[in-house]
Amino acid sequence: MKVSRAWLQKYFETELPPAEKIAEALTLHVAEVEEVEQDSMEVKVLPDRAAYMLCHRGIAKELSAILDIPMKKDPLREAPPQFSTTDKLEVRIDESACLRHMAALVTGVKVGPSPAWMKEALEAVGQRSINNIVDITNYLTLDMGQPMHAFDARKISWSGDILKIDIRRSEENEKVRILSGEEYLLPAGTLVIADGTSGEALDIAGIKGGFASGITDETTDLFISVGNYDGPLIRRTAQALKLFTDASTRYQNKPSPELVAYGMQRAAKLFADLAGGALSGVIDLYPHPEKNPAVSVTARDIAKRVGMEYPEEEIRHVFTRLGFDFRVEADLFTVTAPFERRDISIPEDLTEEVARLIGYDALPEAVLSASSPGDQDRFRGIERMKDMLVEQGFMEVSTQSFAEAGDVYLANPLDKTRPALRTALTRGLTEALEKARQYAPLLLGPAETPKLFEVGSVFPKEGEYMELEMSEAVEAWGNVPTKDNLSAANLEEYGKDYTPRRYRLGPYHPFSVYPFAIRDIAFWCPASVADGEAETLIRNVAGPLLARLDLFDTFKKDMRVSYAFRLVLQALDRTLTEEEISGTMGKVEDALRRSGWEVR
C-alpha cells in the first residue's frame, strides 16, 4: 500500500518525523516498508493486520502507538453515527454474503473538479483525480479503509417514487459491463448490486462499479452504497475474473462491519461540502451485529511466551496507547480491542502487541539449548520403516489432509469442497495411485505396477494419530496389514531385523512436464546377439527423445531370438508431434534392418 506522509500528518498536531524515520518505526514494530520515495512510502501490510491497516487512518493509529504521540482526532473513536431513515429506498440483501449494508440517496449534487487538497492527496499515492464524486469514494477508501460506490440514481429504474435495490447472487451466464467499458461473464453465485425493479445487475459488489449507472457531468442525484461483504467470496470472484481493485483487496481481508456507518457518515459530509448534495435518509441492514471478544492474559503468561518479564505499568501503557479497553484484577488483564482490531482474539495476540510495541530489540539474548528434542526414537522408527518400504520398491506420497467429510470440521476451510480433516489415508492414496498409473510407463518397467505408501496424520473423533497405509502388502514383512496405526510397538517390530543398505547417488537428470508417447517394437536377430547389444543400438539411434527403454519379451526359435522393446519418447521443451514420433521410430527400424535383423 502506498502511504503519504502529508496525508498521515493530517491526523496529528505534532510534527511527524521524516518519511525515512516513519518507515524505520513501522518496519521495526508492525509492517515492513519496502520503499521510500520523497514523501511517500510503500508499506507491506501483512494479512493478519490488513483488516485495519490498509488505510491512512490505520497507519496513523499505529504510528501514534509506536511513537507515543496522540492523534489530533480519530474518526473511529467518535460516537457511532446515527441517521434518519427514508421511505424512498428499498434494499434487500443476501445475508450469507452481505454482512452489513448502508444505502442512501443524496440529491442535488453538482459534479465538478475536486478541491486541490483532495487532488494532491490522491496523486501522492498514485491515484488519478476524476471528479469530486468519484474522488470522494476513492479518498475514503484510502483514508479509512471502507470502500463505497456512488451510482447515478436516475440511471436506475424506479418503482414510482421508490428506488429498489437487490444485493444478490448472480445467475448462470449473467454479465456486467464495468466502468471501463469491459464486459464480464460472471461465475454463478457472484455477488452483485442489482436494480430491484428491472433485475439488471448494476455492478460487481465489492469489486467494481458498472458502466450503466456511472457518474457523468449531468448527474444530480446519487445512490450511495456502503457495504461489508464476505471476504472469501470477494477474493474468489476477483481471482475468477482476474479483476483486482482497491475495494476487493480491502474486502477480502474482512474489515469490521462497524466501519460501514463511519464510512457513510464521512461520505455524506463530503458530498455536502464538496458537491452541495443533501442526504435524504439512510437504510441500514445489519442482520447479525458483531462485537470483538474480551481476551484475558496475565503478565506471567506474557513473560512465559516472550521470555522476558514486563512491569505491569508498562503493559498498561501499551494497551492504552493502542486504544484498548481493559481492566486489571490481580495479575489478570481482560482486554477488549476496538471494533476495527479484528486480529485480537486470543491471549497470544495480546502478547504480540506488548512485545512489538515495547520492541523486539529489548528481548534478552539467550543461548539455545543443546539438548535434542524429544520423541526422537519414534521419528527414527518412522524413517527406518520408510527406508524399508523404498527397498521393497515402494514410492512415498504425501496427500492433503483435507477431506469432503470427516469427524472434525474446520471453522475456516481453505477449500469449501474439502471442509473436514481426513479420518483415513485411503482416499488420498487411491487418488495418487490412479495418477501414478498414468505415468507408470515412464517410471517403471512394462510388467511393473506402481507401489505407493503414505505416512500421515489422521483425525478421527477419538483423536489424532499417525497412520501407515500401503497400496499393497509387503511380502517380506509376513502378515503386516496394508493399513496400520504407527504405535511405538509396531515401529519396533517393523525394524528389528533391518540393516540399511548403502546406495550411490547417480547424476541428476531434469524431468519433463510434457506428455510422453509409448511405442513397442519387436524384431528377429541371430541368437548370438545379446539383448544388451540390441538395446545399445536402439538407444544410439533414438537419441535424446528416448526417455525410457525396456525389454519386455524374449523368444528363441531356430537359432534366432526375438526381442520386444518398449520405447517411451518425450521431449524436455515441447509436446512431441506425430511426425517426430514416427520419424524416431523410422530411424530405429532402418537401423535394425541395416544390421540384418527382421522387424516384426
Phi, psi and omega in degrees: 000133178274129186236137179258129177297319180298323178294316178298323184299334180297342180270359186226144167281319180292137178294126179285154175294170177301162183304323180297320179289322176298316180299319179295317180296316179296317182296320182286337190239338187209317186206138181289133173262117188275335184203142173237125180227106184055251186258006183238158182224147173258108185258127178269096180275122181283156186303327184290343179244001185293335182300330182240347188257356180277051180193162181292326178297319179296318177294319180298319179296320177296317178298320178302316181288318183292312183274353180057050175234140185286150172281143178298315179201125178256110184298337182275355177258006173283167179299144179306131183297146176239140182228150170281154180270177179218146175263010179272351184236141169230123182232133173240142182231154169273106188295338180286340184239341179243107186281328175202146177212132173245131179236144181213155170252131175239120185250157173074029180279155174239116181281132180193190180289153177281158176294161185301320184297324180285319177302315181296320180297315181292317181295329180296336180248021173083016180260143179267132177288134181248297172200173187298324183291307181295321181297324179299314181295320179292319180299315182291328175300316182279336182278314185237002174079015179248103177294155178201168180217142177250126177253150169285109186297334183277354175264003177253143180295140176249145173258092189069238178254023181242131175266119182253132182231135174243127171255104193222176175274145179287156177265172179300134176067019177281143183237154174223135173261118186274177187303326181286351181100349179285143179256134182241133170275118189274138169298140178304135181095001175294140179281128180229155168261119189239153173293117183288347179266309181273339183087354183291135175287125184268326179202172176266106189303132177078001183231301186205141178286163183262155182291320189297330183247024183290158181281135175231177180297339182271355183295135177236333182235139184242142163256120183257127179243119176235114187230172171225119189242164179298115185301309180301323179296316179297319180296315180297321179294314179300319179292318181296321182270351187054044182234098185249126185229170175302322181293312182297323179299320181284316181295323182292345177262012169058064173294162182292137174300337179297336182293336184304313183295321179292324176296316179296320180300313182289325178297315180300319181294317181290324177296326177288314185289321189256346182228359177072019183277154179243127178284125183255016177127159186229140171254122181244115177249112184218077190294330184226080182304144182245148173223144177290144180284155170280133183239135183248143177205148176256160176299327178294320178300316181297314180298320181295320183282325185269331184089020181206138178272136177245136176299148181302321182296325180291321177295316177304316183295321178299310182296325178293314179300325181280351181079023179278141169276135180206157171226154182236127175233113187058242182260003189260123173264125173248116194238137171238120181280156175302159188302328183285343182271073182284356180276354182261102184220346181223162182303326180297330177296318178293322177301316179298318180299317179296312184296316185286324180290319177290327176118126177294337179290347178277349181292137181289148175284144180219141177282130181292145179293140179273353182288145181280151179295160181284178177064027180291325181298318180294318179299314180296323179298317179295317179295321178296318179295321177298317178300319179298318180294320178298320178295336177272007176093011180273155172241138181275140173236158176227112183253165186288150183277350183275146183221163179291328180211156180181191179271336182241125180248144182277142178289328183222074185294142176291326182236115183298335180279347178228074186274355185246169173262143186294148175256353178203164180269354190303311185299311181296319181293322178296316179296320178295323180294321178298319178291321181297325180296330178295328183257005182304319180300334181277334188251335188232168175288164183302328183267359185265151174240150181297139174239119186239155171215158176219139171243120183196169180279141171238159192228065174286171183296338179288340180133158183290142171205165179274141182226147172250133172222137181238151180286343174203164183288159179255112184299322184294345182260006177075239187264024179294128181287164179283353180219129185205146172284127184278071174284162180301321181295318180295317180299319179295320181293318182298324190255009190292329182250019187265131172238119183296144177275163176260137182234151172250125180285130177276179180291152179283136176239129179296150178253156182258145176262005184263157183298153177249160178238144181247130175224139177251147176218137179231147183204155174263143175211167179302148181297341180284348181277119179283156180297329179295323178295317178296320180297317180298319180299313182296317180298316182296323184279319184294328175074205189291346179282350180277108181272330181203144178223125181228136171275122182239357177203139176225134181215126181252139178196131173053052176065016176234161177229140176254126175249139174238122181245147173251123178256131172250116184254136182198142176254152180281337191237005184193167170275128182292141174273163178298326179296319179294319181294312180296322179297318179295315180295325177297320178297319180295314180298317179299319181294321179295318181292321178298333178279000179085016182260154185258115178282128183276000000 
